[in-house]
Amino acid sequence: MKIKKGDIIVIVGLIILSFGLKFAIDKATTGYEGDVLVVEQNGKVIKKLPMDVDTEFVVHYGDHHNTIVIKDKKAYMKEADCHDQICTHMHPIEKEGQTIICLPHRLFLEIESHGDKKNNDDKIDKVVR
């Protein structure tokens, strides 16, 4: 079977189209850069940390702990003594609406934007039970 010139043009066109669509989707779904990391435990806000200040914050849950790090305007879970360690393997967050959750310690981290970058009328409430 021989590949024709028209087949190559179609294949290259589809590849270019797929990269263009991926770029457009990524651009459309990327949120605003957040400026506050909200730390909640058991549904209550326990701390709000600015994203533009490198810091390390330890949250205690009984005899257990989680270490949250903000560095270069990105937040991540550096350490946790929970059994599954899922929260420590989550990617760093930096955009409004992104979250990190540690279910065993009932800990919820979320990036929020309080600046003039977005109209707060578009903000969606969350429900956690």
Secondary structure as GFF3:
##gff-version 3
##sequence-region A 1 129
A	DSSP	alpha_helix	5	29	.	.	.	ID=ss1
A	DSSP	beta_strand	36	41	.	.	.	ID=ss2
A	DSSP	beta_strand	44	50	.	.	.	ID=ss3
A	DSSP	beta_strand	55	61	.	.	.	ID=ss4
A	DSSP	beta_strand	64	71	.	.	.	ID=ss5
A	DSSP	beta_strand	74	80	.	.	.	ID=ss6
A	DSSP	three_ten_helix	87	89	.	.	.	ID=ss7
A	DSSP	beta_strand	99	102	.	.	.	ID=ss8
A	DSSP	beta_strand	107	112	.	.	.	ID=ss9
A	DSSP	three_ten_helix	120	122	.	.	.	ID=ss10
###
